[in-house]
Amino acid sequence: MLKKMMLALAIASGYFLVSCGQQEADKFDLELSKQKWNSSGSTWSEADLRRLHNGEKLFRNKCSVCHKVDGRGDTQLGAPALSNSPIVNGQMPVLIRRILEGKKGTAMPAFASALTDEETAQLATYLRNAWGNYASDSVTAADVEKFR
């Protein structure tokens, strides 16, 4: 019961904190995105940079309360770290299904009804390339559609 109350409080407070003062950070800046994402040796297209940018926003708004902004997770909430995660870095369909279906018996909700195929692709692309996860791939809406 206490764990569920902690989760509810974390989600409620997280939504408030994430929504405050984020408008400026939410604007897409092509040059800033190039500096951030191309520094690992990858050369992302403008469409991919937008996907990464939008995926980061989605992560902040939907996932960071439990998985934390830096992807380190929260063991008290049962949210695993996403950095070096076998789910995130493994086969793309496994990650897509986890986002869409969640994980039964845990606090991980299903996002199939909350995210479009494009939003799911944006989130998956961000996860696979943030915090030292260098899948260096861009998930597309067509990729997601296959597993919906």
N, C-alpha and C positions, 0 to 999 in steps of 0.2 A: 504494500500500500504506500509506504513512504517513498519507494522508488518511483511509483507512478505520479505521486504528488511532486517529487523533485523534477521529473520530466515535464509535467504540465507547467510548472513554474519556470523552468528553463526555456521552454518554448515560448511562453507568453512574454517573458522579459527579453528574450532574444529577438522576437519580432519587433518589439518596441525599439530596442537599441539599433538593430539593423536598419530600420526605416528612418531613423533620425540622422540627418546630415549626410545622406548618401547621394543626393541628387547630383552634386558636382562630380563625385567619383564614378557615377553611372554613365557619364557622357563618354562616347567612344572617341578616342584620340588615336589616329592611325600611327603617328610617329612614336607616341608613348608605347603603344602596343608592340610596335616593331622592336623597340629597345628592350622591352620586357621579355618577349617571347622568342625573338631571334637570337638572343644572347647565348643560347645553348648550342648554337651551330646550325639550328634549323632555319629554313627560310620559308615562312608561312605566307600564303596568299592573303590578300585583303579580306576575302570571304572567311578564311580560316581564322584570321586575327579577330574578326567580328564574332565568330563562333566562340573563340576562347574568352573574349571579353564578356559576351552574354552568358556563357556558362559560369563564369566567375560570379556574376550578379545572381544567377539562379542559385548557385551554391550558398552564397551569403544569405540569401533570403529563405531558402528552404532546408538547408542541411547544416549550416555552421553552428546552429544552436547545440546540436549533439556532437557533430564531428569537429567542431571548433574551426575558426577561420584559417588556422594553419594546418588543418587536416590531421591533427594529432589524436583526435577522438576523445572520448570520455568514458573510462572504464566503469564509473559509477552509474552511468546511464546505459551502459552496454553498447556504446557506439565505438566501433574499432577505429584505429588509426587508418587513414587512407593512403598515407605515404608508404611506399613499398608494399602495398597490399596485393596479395595474389589475385584477388577479385578484380581490382582496378587495373593491374598490369597484365593480367592474363588474357584469355580469349575475349574479344570484344562482345560476343553475344552473352557471355556470363554477366558482365557488368550491365549491359542493357536490360537484361531480364531482372537483375537485382533492383535497378532503379524502377522499372515498371511494376514488378510484383512485390517488392519489399522482401522481408524475411520473416516468415511465420515464427511466432514464439519469442520475438524480440520487439524492440521499440521501432524498428525500421519499417516505416509505412510504405505502401504501394503508391506510386505516383502515376500510374497508367491513366487515371481519370483527371489528374491535375496538370499534366504536362502534355504538350503536343509532341509529335515526332521530332520536330525541329528543336524544341526546347530540350527534349531528352538527349538529342544529339549534341547540343551545345554543352549540357551538363557533363555528359560522358567524355567529350573532347577535353574539357577543362580538367576533370578528374584524372584522366590518363596522361596529363602533361604538367600538372602542378606538383609542388613539394618534392621534386626529385623523381617524379614519375615521368619518364621520358619515352612514352610509347611512340611519340612523334607521328601520331596519326590523327586524322580529323574524322570523327564519326559524322555521318550524314543522316538526314531524315529518312532516306531510302534504306540505310542500314537498320534503323530503328523499326521501320515499317515491317520488315521481314520477321521481326520477333514479337510484334504486338499481338 
